[in-house]
């Protein structure tokens, strides 16, 4: 029997259960658990935006009125505290979705990011997406390893793509087609 959990408040973000995780709709309430990570300059180093300054600012960003992407909070069964998230935004041309993700430091090194991202990618393909891609800083070795481990291929480098809190940055585009082999 599965532990009780709150249902996904967003019907477009169905709960996904994996071997060790439960992915449910991310809500503004998850800001409390994720603020320590998303306010940390080291954790946010590779993001295209600066760290969040207040929990209220993060809560507002996670609100359904602001968030335009579907986002799953990564939790453990029986513990609803968010360890991170996977977000997915469909592109205007249809059939193509960009993903992004974050995992708390104390949850790293256990394969949770791989398990969560893989589950969301498989869900997207099951829904009919033909391509999933991620935009990654060339120096973000951990994210590159995760994407390549899942079968994503580096499709190109966009020079000077992002003006970020750490300066002007290039971007690597990693893509996976629904027909590609998975890692």
C-alpha positions as protocol buffer text, in pm:
chain_id: "A"
residue {
  index: 1
  type: UNK
  ca { x: 0 y: 0 z: 0 }
}
residue {
  index: 2
  type: UNK
  ca { x: 130 y: 342 z: -96 }
}
residue {
  index: 3
  type: UNK
  ca { x: 157 y: 613 z: 171 }
}
residue {
  index: 4
  type: UNK
  ca { x: -107 y: 882 z: 159 }
}
residue {
  index: 5
  type: UNK
  ca { x: -11 y: 1191 z: -39 }
}
residue {
  index: 6
  type: UNK
  ca { x: -175 y: 1507 z: -150 }
}
residue {
  index: 7
  type: UNK
  ca { x: -316 y: 1487 z: -500 }
}
residue {
  index: 8
  type: UNK
  ca { x: -158 y: 1694 z: -773 }
}
residue {
  index: 9
  type: UNK
  ca { x: -337 y: 2032 z: -770 }
}
residue {
  index: 10
  type: UNK
  ca { x: -261 y: 2085 z: -1138 }
}
residue {
  index: 11
  type: UNK
  ca { x: -429 y: 1826 z: -1364 }
}
residue {
  index: 12
  type: UNK
  ca { x: -166 y: 1896 z: -1633 }
}
residue {
  index: 13
  type: UNK
  ca { x: 104 y: 1778 z: -1391 }
}
residue {
  index: 14
  type: UNK
  ca { x: 8 y: 1422 z: -1304 }
}
residue {
  index: 15
  type: UNK
  ca { x: 181 y: 1251 z: -1014 }
}
residue {
  index: 16
  type: UNK
  ca { x: 460 y: 1021 z: -1132 }
}
residue {
  index: 17
  type: UNK
  ca { x: 584 y: 742 z: -907 }
}
residue {
  index: 18
  type: UNK
  ca { x: 929 y: 592 z: -968 }
}
residue {
  index: 19
  type: UNK
  ca { x: 1119 y: 323 z: -779 }
}
residue {
  index: 20
  type: UNK
  ca { x: 1228 y: 568 z: -507 }
}
residue {
  index: 21
  type: UNK
  ca { x: 1053 y: 896 z: -575 }
}
residue {
  index: 22
  type: UNK
  ca { x: 717 y: 1062 z: -608 }
}
residue {
  index: 23
  type: UNK
  ca { x: 697 y: 1355 z: -849 }
}
residue {
  index: 24
  type: UNK
  ca { x: 395 y: 1575 z: -789 }
}
residue {
  index: 25
  type: UNK
  ca { x: 286 y: 1919 z: -898 }
}
residue {
  index: 26
  type: UNK
  ca { x: 520 y: 2186 z: -764 }
}
residue {
  index: 27
  type: UNK
  ca { x: 332 y: 2455 z: -573 }
}
residue {
  index: 28
  type: UNK
  ca { x: 413 y: 2792 z: -420 }
}
residue {
  index: 29
  type: UNK
  ca { x: 432 y: 2613 z: -84 }
}
residue {
  index: 30
  type: UNK
  ca { x: 746 y: 2434 z: -207 }
}
residue {
  index: 31
  type: UNK
  ca { x: 933 y: 2764 z: -189 }
}
residue {
  index: 32
  type: UNK
  ca { x: 1000 y: 2708 z: 182 }
}
residue {
  index: 33
  type: UNK
  ca { x: 1185 y: 2381 z: 119 }
}
residue {
  index: 34
  type: UNK
  ca { x: 1368 y: 2499 z: -194 }
}
residue {
  index: 35
  type: UNK
  ca { x: 1461 y: 2854 z: -91 }
}
residue {
  index: 36
  type: UNK
  ca { x: 1788 y: 2751 z: 79 }
}
residue {
  index: 37
  type: UNK
  ca { x: 1905 y: 2604 z: -252 }
}
residue {
  index: 38
  type: UNK
  ca { x: 1764 y: 2869 z: -482 }
}
residue {
  index: 39
  type: UNK
  ca { x: 1911 y: 3152 z: -276 }
}
residue {
  index: 40
  type: UNK
  ca { x: 2258 y: 2993 z: -274 }
}
residue {
  index: 41
  type: UNK
  ca { x: 2499 y: 3148 z: -528 }
}
residue {
  index: 42
  type: UNK
  ca { x: 2685 y: 2817 z: -570 }
}
residue {
  index: 43
  type: UNK
  ca { x: 2368 y: 2621 z: -647 }
}
residue {
  index: 44
  type: UNK
  ca { x: 2238 y: 2894 z: -879 }
}
residue {
  index: 45
  type: UNK
  ca { x: 2574 y: 2948 z: -1049 }
}
residue {
  index: 46
  type: UNK
  ca { x: 2467 y: 2794 z: -1382 }
}
residue {
  index: 47
  type: UNK
  ca { x: 2117 y: 2944 z: -1392 }
}
residue {
  index: 48
  type: UNK
  ca { x: 2032 y: 3229 z: -1623 }
}
residue {
  index: 49
  type: UNK
  ca { x: 1908 y: 3433 z: -1328 }
}
residue {
  index: 50
  type: UNK
  ca { x: 2060 y: 3542 z: -1000 }
}
residue {
  index: 51
  type: UNK
  ca { x: 1979 y: 3360 z: -676 }
}
residue {
  index: 52
  type: UNK
  ca { x: 1644 y: 3448 z: -520 }
}
residue {
  index: 53
  type: UNK
  ca { x: 1675 y: 3707 z: -246 }
}
residue {
  index: 54
  type: UNK
  ca { x: 1366 y: 3620 z: -43 }
}
residue {
  index: 55
  type: UNK
  ca { x: 1140 y: 3322 z: 6 }
}
residue {
  index: 56
  type: UNK
  ca { x: 847 y: 3546 z: -89 }
}
residue {
  index: 57
  type: UNK
  ca { x: 1010 y: 3616 z: -427 }
}
residue {
  index: 58
  type: UNK
  ca { x: 1052 y: 3241 z: -489 }
}
residue {
  index: 59
  type: UNK
  ca { x: 696 y: 3171 z: -372 }
}
residue {
  index: 60
  type: UNK
  ca { x: 570 y: 3427 z: -622 }
}
residue {
  index: 61
  type: UNK
  ca { x: 778 y: 3266 z: -901 }
}
residue {
  index: 62
  type: UNK
  ca { x: 629 y: 2924 z: -821 }
}
residue {
  index: 63
  type: UNK
  ca { x: 271 y: 3055 z: -823 }
}
residue {
  index: 64
  type: UNK
  ca { x: 45 y: 2932 z: -1105 }
}
residue {
  index: 65
  type: UNK
  ca { x: -18 y: 3293 z: -1212 }
}
residue {
  index: 66
  type: UNK
  ca { x: 354 y: 3336 z: -1294 }
}
residue {
  index: 67
  type: UNK
  ca { x: 478 y: 2987 z: -1381 }
}
residue {
  index: 68
  type: UNK
  ca { x: 420 y: 2912 z: -1747 }
}
residue {
  index: 69
  type: UNK
  ca { x: 579 y: 2568 z: -1746 }
}
residue {
  index: 70
  type: UNK
  ca { x: 462 y: 2244 z: -1593 }
}
residue {
  index: 71
  type: UNK
  ca { x: 674 y: 2164 z: -1290 }
}
residue {
  index: 72
  type: UNK
  ca { x: 706 y: 1852 z: -1079 }
}
residue {
  index: 73
  type: UNK
  ca { x: 838 y: 1866 z: -722 }
}
residue {
  index: 74
  type: UNK
  ca { x: 1073 y: 1577 z: -647 }
}
residue {
  index: 75
  type: UNK
  ca { x: 973 y: 1410 z: -320 }
}
residue {
  index: 76
  type: UNK
  ca { x: 1019 y: 1077 z: -145 }
}
residue {
  index: 77
  type: UNK
  ca { x: 711 y: 858 z: -92 }
}
residue {
  index: 78
  type: UNK
  ca { x: 574 y: 933 z: 253 }
}
residue {
  index: 79
  type: UNK
  ca { x: 765 y: 1264 z: 278 }
}
residue {
  index: 80
  type: UNK
  ca { x: 607 y: 1551 z: 87 }
}
residue {
  index: 81
  type: UNK
  ca { x: 904 y: 1789 z: 135 }
}
residue {
  index: 82
  type: UNK
  ca { x: 1042 y: 1898 z: -205 }
}
residue {
  index: 83
  type: UNK
  ca { x: 1401 y: 1787 z: -273 }
}
residue {
  index: 84
  type: UNK
  ca { x: 1406 y: 1966 z: -606 }
}
residue {
  index: 85
  type: UNK
  ca { x: 1202 y: 1988 z: -922 }
}
residue {
  index: 86
  type: UNK
  ca { x: 1184 y: 1914 z: -1293 }
}
residue {
  index: 87
  type: UNK
  ca { x: 1015 y: 2176 z: -1510 }
}
residue {
  index: 88
  type: UNK
  ca { x: 896 y: 2132 z: -1868 }
}
residue {
  index: 89
  type: UNK
  ca { x: 781 y: 2399 z: -2112 }
}
residue {
  index: 90
  type: UNK
  ca { x: 644 y: 2314 z: -2454 }
}
residue {
  index: 91
  type: UNK
  ca { x: 772 y: 2529 z: -2738 }
}
residue {
  index: 92
  type: UNK
  ca { x: 533 y: 2711 z: -2973 }
}
residue {
  index: 93
  type: UNK
  ca { x: 601 y: 2478 z: -3267 }
}
residue {
  index: 94
  type: UNK
  ca { x: 447 y: 2189 z: -3073 }
}
residue {
  index: 95
  type: UNK
  ca { x: 595 y: 1848 z: -3002 }
}
residue {
  index: 96
  type: UNK
  ca { x: 911 y: 2002 z: -2856 }
}
residue {
  index: 97
  type: UNK
  ca { x: 964 y: 2061 z: -2484 }
}
residue {
  index: 98
  type: UNK
  ca { x: 1248 y: 2226 z: -2294 }
}
residue {
  index: 99
  type: UNK
  ca { x: 1330 y: 2085 z: -1951 }
}
residue {
  index: 100
  type: UNK
  ca { x: 1513 y: 2229 z: -1652 }
}
residue {
  index: 101
  type: UNK
  ca { x: 1582 y: 2082 z: -1311 }
}
residue {
  index: 102
  type: UNK
  ca { x: 1731 y: 2144 z: -970 }
}
residue {
  index: 103
  type: UNK
  ca { x: 1813 y: 1908 z: -684 }
}
residue {
  index: 104
  type: UNK
  ca { x: 1898 y: 2002 z: -327 }
}
residue {
  index: 105
  type: UNK
  ca { x: 2259 y: 1944 z: -227 }
}
residue {
  index: 106
  type: UNK
  ca { x: 2173 y: 1694 z: 45 }
}
residue {
  index: 107
  type: UNK
  ca { x: 1984 y: 1480 z: -211 }
}
residue {
  index: 108
  type: UNK
  ca { x: 2266 y: 1471 z: -467 }
}
residue {
  index: 109
  type: UNK
  ca { x: 2486 y: 1172 z: -538 }
}
residue {
  index: 110
  type: UNK
  ca { x: 2202 y: 922 z: -496 }
}
residue {
  index: 111
  type: UNK
  ca { x: 2075 y: 908 z: -854 }
}
residue {
  index: 112
  type: UNK
  ca { x: 1757 y: 1106 z: -770 }
}
residue {
  index: 113
  type: UNK
  ca { x: 1810 y: 1365 z: -1045 }
}
residue {
  index: 114
  type: UNK
  ca { x: 1859 y: 1094 z: -1306 }
}
residue {
  index: 115
  type: UNK
  ca { x: 1551 y: 906 z: -1185 }
}
residue {
  index: 116
  type: UNK
  ca { x: 1332 y: 1218 z: -1178 }
}
residue {
  index: 117
  type: UNK
  ca { x: 1445 y: 1368 z: -1510 }
}
residue {
  index: 118
  type: UNK
  ca { x: 1417 y: 1029 z: -1681 }
}
residue {
  index: 119
  type: UNK
  ca { x: 1062 y: 982 z: -1551 }
}
residue {
  index: 120
  type: UNK
  ca { x: 951 y: 1326 z: -1673 }
}
residue {
  index: 121
  type: UNK
  ca { x: 1117 y: 1275 z: -2013 }
}
residue {
  index: 122
  type: UNK
  ca { x: 941 y: 939 z: -2054 }
}
residue {
  index: 123
  type: UNK
  ca { x: 611 y: 1102 z: -1955 }
}
residue {
  index: 124
  type: UNK
  ca { x: 663 y: 1376 z: -2215 }
}
residue {
  index: 125
  type: UNK
  ca { x: 733 y: 1122 z: -2488 }
}
residue {
  index: 126
  type: UNK
  ca { x: 428 y: 917 z: -2381 }
}
residue {
  index: 127
  type: UNK
  ca { x: 220 y: 1235 z: -2422 }
}
residue {
  index: 128
  type: UNK
  ca { x: 337 y: 1265 z: -2782 }
}
residue {
  index: 129
  type: UNK
  ca { x: 635 y: 1500 z: -2764 }
}
residue {
  index: 130
  type: UNK
  ca { x: 886 y: 1424 z: -3039 }
}
residue {
  index: 131
  type: UNK
  ca { x: 1185 y: 1610 z: -2890 }
}
residue {
  index: 132
  type: UNK
  ca { x: 1299 y: 1712 z: -2543 }
}
residue {
  index: 133
  type: UNK
  ca { x: 1593 y: 1946 z: -2496 }
}
residue {
  index: 134
  type: UNK
  ca { x: 1788 y: 2124 z: -2225 }
}
residue {
  index: 135
  type: UNK
  ca { x: 1994 y: 2443 z: -2232 }
}
residue {
  index: 136
  type: UNK
  ca { x: 2313 y: 2391 z: -2029 }
}
residue {
  index: 137
  type: UNK
  ca { x: 2612 y: 2606 z: -1935 }
}
residue {
  index: 138
  type: UNK
  ca { x: 2930 y: 2455 z: -2087 }
}
residue {
  index: 139
  type: UNK
  ca { x: 3097 y: 2446 z: -1744 }
}
residue {
  index: 140
  type: UNK
  ca { x: 2810 y: 2266 z: -1569 }
}
residue {
  index: 141
  type: UNK
  ca { x: 2978 y: 1925 z: -1569 }
}
residue {
  index: 142
  type: UNK
  ca { x: 2718 y: 1757 z: -1345 }
}
residue {
  index: 143
  type: UNK
  ca { x: 2427 y: 1857 z: -1567 }
}
residue {
  index: 144
  type: UNK
  ca { x: 2614 y: 1758 z: -1884 }
}
residue {
  index: 145
  type: UNK
  ca { x: 2690 y: 1415 z: -1733 }
}
residue {
  index: 146
  type: UNK
  ca { x: 2324 y: 1370 z: -1636 }
}
residue {
  index: 147
  type: UNK
  ca { x: 2196 y: 1460 z: -1983 }
}
residue {
  index: 148
  type: UNK
  ca { x: 2453 y: 1248 z: -2166 }
}
residue {
  index: 149
  type: UNK
  ca { x: 2383 y: 958 z: -1928 }
}
residue {
  index: 150
  type: UNK
  ca { x: 2017 y: 974 z: -2028 }
}
residue {
  index: 151
  type: UNK
  ca { x: 2103 y: 962 z: -2398 }
}
residue {
  index: 152
  type: UNK
  ca { x: 2080 y: 1334 z: -2480 }
}
residue {
  index: 153
  type: UNK
  ca { x: 2317 y: 1453 z: -2753 }
}
residue {
  index: 154
  type: UNK
  ca { x: 2493 y: 1786 z: -2769 }
}
residue {
  index: 155
  type: UNK
  ca { x: 2335 y: 1954 z: -3070 }
}
residue {
  index: 156
  type: UNK
  ca { x: 2519 y: 2281 z: -3063 }
}
residue {
  index: 157
  type: UNK
  ca { x: 2676 y: 2571 z: -2882 }
}
residue {
  index: 158
  type: UNK
  ca { x: 2514 y: 2913 z: -2874 }
}
residue {
  index: 159
  type: UNK
  ca { x: 2788 y: 3168 z: -2817 }
}
residue {
  index: 160
  type: UNK
  ca { x: 2711 y: 3459 z: -2586 }
}
residue {
  index: 161
  type: UNK
  ca { x: 2355 y: 3332 z: -2538 }
}
residue {
  index: 162
  type: UNK
  ca { x: 2289 y: 3443 z: -2180 }
}
residue {
  index: 163
  type: UNK
  ca { x: 2380 y: 3756 z: -1990 }
}
residue {
  index: 164
  type: UNK
  ca { x: 2369 y: 3620 z: -1636 }
}
residue {
  index: 165
  type: UNK
  ca { x: 2461 y: 3714 z: -1282 }
}
residue {
  index: 166
  type: UNK
  ca { x: 2806 y: 3561 z: -1349 }
}
residue {
  index: 167
  type: UNK
  ca { x: 2857 y: 3733 z: -1683 }
}
residue {
  index: 168
  type: UNK
  ca { x: 2800 y: 3659 z: -2050 }
}
residue {
  index: 169
  type: UNK
  ca { x: 2769 y: 3282 z: -2099 }
}
residue {
  index: 170
  type: UNK
  ca { x: 2759 y: 3038 z: -2386 }
}
residue {
  index: 171
  type: UNK
  ca { x: 2496 y: 2768 z: -2389 }
}
residue {
  index: 172
  type: UNK
  ca { x: 2507 y: 2404 z: -2495 }
}
residue {
  index: 173
  type: UNK
  ca { x: 2185 y: 2261 z: -2634 }
}
residue {
  index: 174
  type: UNK
  ca { x: 2129 y: 1894 z: -2552 }
}
residue {
  index: 175
  type: UNK
  ca { x: 1845 y: 1714 z: -2728 }
}
residue {
  index: 176
  type: UNK
  ca { x: 1675 y: 1376 z: -2719 }
}
residue {
  index: 177
  type: UNK
  ca { x: 1428 y: 1253 z: -2980 }
}
residue {
  index: 178
  type: UNK
  ca { x: 1151 y: 1013 z: -2890 }
}
residue {
  index: 179
  type: UNK
  ca { x: 1314 y: 764 z: -3130 }
}
residue {
  index: 180
  type: UNK
  ca { x: 1666 y: 794 z: -2979 }
}
residue {
  index: 181
  type: UNK
  ca { x: 1804 y: 519 z: -2757 }
}
residue {
  index: 182
  type: UNK
  ca { x: 1793 y: 606 z: -2387 }
}
residue {
  index: 183
  type: UNK
  ca { x: 2086 y: 582 z: -2150 }
}
